[in-house]
Amino acid sequence: MNTRQLSFDLPARTALGRENFFVSPANAQAVALIEGWRDWPSRKLLLAGPSGAGKTHLAHVWAALSGARIVAAGTLAEADIPALATGPVAVEDAHAIARDRAAEEALFHLHNLVLAEGHTLLITAREAPALWDLGLPDLASRMAGTLMVRLGPPDDALLAALLSKLFADRQLSPTPDTVPYLVRRIERSFDAAHDVVAALDARALDTGRAITRVLAAEVLDKALR
């Protein structure tokens, strides 16, 4: 068999359903709050965590439960805020609009209008609002008064599940010993998991080899040089 057939340059399709989200102690509280969204204090929640921690995935889970629309915070300055506020809304990456006066004002008005209309608001960010460096005091006050839940760094079980999901998103099938090996060797972070899967995908495609523990060792050793 031509080993080139073992690897294909296929597009990654991220699975964002609830059944694709692995629950561990690192994210159990966040998952419970997303699933119990009707009981959020003041009908709003801030979901904080590092890049790749699952914030977007949970936002999509919540949107499926609540019928919410999902918008990037950076697009709010050009958005039709009254139209958005006619139902539940998830705003992603709110930390990214710090010191963008128009975007900050848009989020402030969306926050107020969504709640005034009796709907629910989910906001995601990399860290707590106190660290965003917001320029609009009224928005900073609203964010500080929002219940916040953090997604913690991955434990072994979550890291293994994340790696398996990332391989599946890319339609890749590593040998059974590959993921346990990676869990023991890579940095315990979401970014590291994304990076190593992307590197293995590229290496397998370039060499025509299957994704195995041996290939993983080669990729990690090369990264350490």
Contacts in CASP RR format, 6 or more apart in sequence:
PFRMAT RR
TARGET T0000
AUTHOR 0000-0000-0000
METHOD contacts of the structure
MODEL  1
MNTRQLSFDLPARTALGRENFFVSPANAQAVALIEGWRDWPSRKLLLAGP
SGAGKTHLAHVWAALSGARIVAAGTLAEADIPALATGPVAVEDAHAIARD
RAAEEALFHLHNLVLAEGHTLLITAREAPALWDLGLPDLASRMAGTLMVR
LGPPDDALLAALLSKLFADRQLSPTPDTVPYLVRRIERSFDAAHDVVAAL
DARALDTGRAITRVLAAEVLDKALR
3 208 0 8 1.000
3 209 0 8 1.000
3 210 0 8 1.000
4 208 0 8 1.000
6 204 0 8 1.000
6 208 0 8 1.000
6 209 0 8 1.000
6 210 0 8 1.000
7 204 0 8 1.000
7 205 0 8 1.000
7 207 0 8 1.000
7 208 0 8 1.000
7 209 0 8 1.000
7 210 0 8 1.000
7 211 0 8 1.000
8 171 0 8 1.000
8 205 0 8 1.000
9 205 0 8 1.000
10 170 0 8 1.000
10 171 0 8 1.000
12 169 0 8 1.000
12 170 0 8 1.000
12 171 0 8 1.000
13 169 0 8 1.000
13 171 0 8 1.000
14 57 0 8 1.000
14 169 0 8 1.000
15 165 0 8 1.000
15 168 0 8 1.000
15 169 0 8 1.000
16 56 0 8 1.000
16 57 0 8 1.000
16 60 0 8 1.000
16 61 0 8 1.000
17 57 0 8 1.000
17 60 0 8 1.000
17 61 0 8 1.000
17 64 0 8 1.000
18 61 0 8 1.000
18 64 0 8 1.000
20 57 0 8 1.000
20 165 0 8 1.000
21 31 0 8 1.000
21 54 0 8 1.000
21 57 0 8 1.000
21 58 0 8 1.000
21 61 0 8 1.000
22 157 0 8 1.000
22 158 0 8 1.000
22 161 0 8 1.000
22 162 0 8 1.000
22 165 0 8 1.000
23 31 0 8 1.000
24 154 0 8 1.000
24 155 0 8 1.000
24 157 0 8 1.000
24 158 0 8 1.000
24 161 0 8 1.000
25 155 0 8 1.000
26 151 0 8 1.000
26 152 0 8 1.000
26 153 0 8 1.000
26 154 0 8 1.000
26 155 0 8 1.000
26 158 0 8 1.000
27 53 0 8 1.000
27 54 0 8 1.000
27 58 0 8 1.000
27 151 0 8 1.000
27 152 0 8 1.000
27 158 0 8 1.000
29 149 0 8 1.000
30 47 0 8 1.000
30 58 0 8 1.000
30 149 0 8 1.000
30 150 0 8 1.000
30 151 0 8 1.000
31 58 0 8 1.000
33 40 0 8 1.000
33 45 0 8 1.000
33 147 0 8 1.000
33 149 0 8 1.000
34 45 0 8 1.000
34 47 0 8 1.000
34 58 0 8 1.000
34 61 0 8 1.000
34 62 0 8 1.000
34 65 0 8 1.000
35 65 0 8 1.000
37 45 0 8 1.000
37 62 0 8 1.000
37 65 0 8 1.000
37 66 0 8 1.000
37 120 0 8 1.000
37 122 0 8 1.000
38 120 0 8 1.000
40 120 0 8 1.000
40 147 0 8 1.000
41 147 0 8 1.000
42 115 0 8 1.000
42 145 0 8 1.000
42 146 0 8 1.000
42 147 0 8 1.000
43 115 0 8 1.000
43 118 0 8 1.000
43 119 0 8 1.000
43 120 0 8 1.000
43 121 0 8 1.000
44 111 0 8 1.000
44 115 0 8 1.000
44 120 0 8 1.000
44 121 0 8 1.000
44 122 0 8 1.000
44 123 0 8 1.000
44 146 0 8 1.000
44 147 0 8 1.000
45 121 0 8 1.000
45 122 0 8 1.000
45 123 0 8 1.000
45 146 0 8 1.000
45 147 0 8 1.000
45 148 0 8 1.000
45 149 0 8 1.000
46 94 0 8 1.000
46 123 0 8 1.000
46 124 0 8 1.000
46 125 0 8 1.000
46 129 0 8 1.000
46 143 0 8 1.000
46 146 0 8 1.000
46 147 0 8 1.000
46 148 0 8 1.000
46 149 0 8 1.000
47 55 0 8 1.000
47 58 0 8 1.000
47 59 0 8 1.000
47 122 0 8 1.000
47 123 0 8 1.000
47 124 0 8 1.000
47 125 0 8 1.000
47 148 0 8 1.000
47 149 0 8 1.000
47 151 0 8 1.000
48 55 0 8 1.000
48 124 0 8 1.000
48 125 0 8 1.000
48 126 0 8 1.000
48 127 0 8 1.000
48 128 0 8 1.000
48 148 0 8 1.000
48 149 0 8 1.000
48 150 0 8 1.000
48 151 0 8 1.000
49 55 0 8 1.000
49 125 0 8 1.000
49 126 0 8 1.000
49 127 0 8 1.000
49 150 0 8 1.000
49 151 0 8 1.000
49 152 0 8 1.000
50 126 0 8 1.000
50 151 0 8 1.000
50 153 0 8 1.000
50 189 0 8 1.000
50 190 0 8 1.000
50 191 0 8 1.000
51 126 0 8 1.000
51 190 0 8 1.000
51 191 0 8 1.000
52 190 0 8 1.000
52 191 0 8 1.000
52 194 0 8 1.000
53 151 0 8 1.000
53 152 0 8 1.000
53 190 0 8 1.000
54 151 0 8 1.000
54 190 0 8 1.000
55 92 0 8 1.000
55 124 0 8 1.000
55 151 0 8 1.000
56 92 0 8 1.000
56 124 0 8 1.000
59 70 0 8 1.000
59 90 0 8 1.000
59 92 0 8 1.000
59 122 0 8 1.000
59 124 0 8 1.000
60 70 0 8 1.000
62 68 0 8 1.000
62 90 0 8 1.000
62 122 0 8 1.000
63 69 0 8 1.000
63 70 0 8 1.000
63 88 0 8 1.000
63 90 0 8 1.000
66 88 0 8 1.000
66 120 0 8 1.000
67 87 0 8 1.000
67 88 0 8 1.000
68 87 0 8 1.000
68 88 0 8 1.000
68 89 0 8 1.000
68 90 0 8 1.000
68 120 0 8 1.000
68 122 0 8 1.000
69 84 0 8 1.000
69 87 0 8 1.000
69 88 0 8 1.000
69 89 0 8 1.000
69 90 0 8 1.000
70 89 0 8 1.000
70 90 0 8 1.000
70 92 0 8 1.000
71 79 0 8 1.000
71 84 0 8 1.000
71 89 0 8 1.000
71 90 0 8 1.000
71 91 0 8 1.000
71 92 0 8 1.000
72 91 0 8 1.000
72 92 0 8 1.000
72 93 0 8 1.000
73 91 0 8 1.000
73 92 0 8 1.000
73 93 0 8 1.000
73 94 0 8 1.000
73 96 0 8 1.000
73 97 0 8 1.000
73 103 0 8 1.000
73 107 0 8 1.000
74 93 0 8 1.000
74 96 0 8 1.000
74 97 0 8 1.000
74 100 0 8 1.000
74 103 0 8 1.000
76 91 0 8 1.000
76 97 0 8 1.000
76 103 0 8 1.000
76 106 0 8 1.000
76 107 0 8 1.000
76 110 0 8 1.000
77 100 0 8 1.000
77 102 0 8 1.000
77 103 0 8 1.000
77 105 0 8 1.000
77 106 0 8 1.000
79 106 0 8 1.000
79 110 0 8 1.000
81 106 0 8 1.000
81 109 0 8 1.000
81 110 0 8 1.000
81 113 0 8 1.000
82 113 0 8 1.000
84 110 0 8 1.000
84 114 0 8 1.000
85 110 0 8 1.000
85 113 0 8 1.000
85 114 0 8 1.000
85 116 0 8 1.000
85 117 0 8 1.000
85 119 0 8 1.000
86 117 0 8 1.000
86 119 0 8 1.000
87 114 0 8 1.000
87 117 0 8 1.000
87 119 0 8 1.000
88 114 0 8 1.000
88 119 0 8 1.000
88 120 0 8 1.000
88 121 0 8 1.000
88 122 0 8 1.000
89 110 0 8 1.000
89 114 0 8 1.000
89 119 0 8 1.000
89 120 0 8 1.000
89 121 0 8 1.000
89 122 0 8 1.000
90 121 0 8 1.000
90 122 0 8 1.000
90 123 0 8 1.000
90 124 0 8 1.000
91 107 0 8 1.000
91 110 0 8 1.000
91 121 0 8 1.000
91 122 0 8 1.000
91 123 0 8 1.000
91 124 0 8 1.000
92 124 0 8 1.000
93 124 0 8 1.000
93 125 0 8 1.000
93 126 0 8 1.000
94 107 0 8 1.000
94 123 0 8 1.000
94 124 0 8 1.000
94 125 0 8 1.000
94 129 0 8 1.000
94 132 0 8 1.000
94 143 0 8 1.000
95 125 0 8 1.000
95 126 0 8 1.000
95 127 0 8 1.000
95 131 0 8 1.000
95 132 0 8 1.000
97 103 0 8 1.000
97 104 0 8 1.000
97 107 0 8 1.000
98 104 0 8 1.000
98 132 0 8 1.000
98 133 0 8 1.000
98 134 0 8 1.000
98 135 0 8 1.000
99 133 0 8 1.000
99 134 0 8 1.000
99 135 0 8 1.000
101 135 0 8 1.000
101 136 0 8 1.000
104 134 0 8 1.000
104 135 0 8 1.000
104 136 0 8 1.000
104 139 0 8 1.000
105 136 0 8 1.000
105 139 0 8 1.000
107 139 0 8 1.000
108 136 0 8 1.000
108 138 0 8 1.000
108 139 0 8 1.000
108 142 0 8 1.000
110 121 0 8 1.000
111 121 0 8 1.000
111 139 0 8 1.000
111 142 0 8 1.000
112 142 0 8 1.000
114 120 0 8 1.000
114 121 0 8 1.000
115 121 0 8 1.000
123 143 0 8 1.000
123 146 0 8 1.000
125 132 0 8 1.000
128 148 0 8 1.000
129 140 0 8 1.000
129 143 0 8 1.000
129 144 0 8 1.000
129 146 0 8 1.000
129 148 0 8 1.000
130 144 0 8 1.000
132 140 0 8 1.000
132 143 0 8 1.000
134 140 0 8 1.000
134 143 0 8 1.000
153 188 0 8 1.000
153 189 0 8 1.000
153 190 0 8 1.000
154 162 0 8 1.000
154 188 0 8 1.000
154 189 0 8 1.000
154 190 0 8 1.000
154 193 0 8 1.000
156 183 0 8 1.000
159 183 0 8 1.000
159 186 0 8 1.000
159 188 0 8 1.000
159 193 0 8 1.000
160 179 0 8 1.000
160 180 0 8 1.000
160 183 0 8 1.000
162 190 0 8 1.000
162 193 0 8 1.000
163 179 0 8 1.000
163 182 0 8 1.000
163 183 0 8 1.000
163 193 0 8 1.000
163 196 0 8 1.000
163 197 0 8 1.000
164 179 0 8 1.000
166 193 0 8 1.000
166 194 0 8 1.000
166 197 0 8 1.000
167 173 0 8 1.000
167 174 0 8 1.000
167 179 0 8 1.000
167 197 0 8 1.000
167 211 0 8 1.000
170 197 0 8 1.000
170 201 0 8 1.000
172 197 0 8 1.000
172 200 0 8 1.000
172 201 0 8 1.000
172 204 0 8 1.000
172 211 0 8 1.000
173 211 0 8 1.000
174 200 0 8 1.000
174 210 0 8 1.000
174 211 0 8 1.000
174 212 0 8 1.000
174 216 0 8 1.000
175 210 0 8 1.000
175 211 0 8 1.000
175 212 0 8 1.000
175 213 0 8 1.000
177 212 0 8 1.000
177 213 0 8 1.000
178 211 0 8 1.000
178 212 0 8 1.000
178 213 0 8 1.000
178 215 0 8 1.000
178 216 0 8 1.000
181 213 0 8 1.000
181 216 0 8 1.000
181 217 0 8 1.000
182 193 0 8 1.000
182 196 0 8 1.000
182 216 0 8 1.000
182 220 0 8 1.000
185 216 0 8 1.000
185 220 0 8 1.000
186 192 0 8 1.000
186 193 0 8 1.000
186 196 0 8 1.000
186 220 0 8 1.000
196 216 0 8 1.000
196 219 0 8 1.000
196 220 0 8 1.000
199 219 0 8 1.000
199 223 0 8 1.000
200 211 0 8 1.000
200 215 0 8 1.000
200 216 0 8 1.000
200 219 0 8 1.000
201 211 0 8 1.000
203 209 0 8 1.000
203 215 0 8 1.000
203 218 0 8 1.000
203 219 0 8 1.000
204 210 0 8 1.000
204 211 0 8 1.000
204 215 0 8 1.000
207 215 0 8 1.000
209 215 0 8 1.000
END
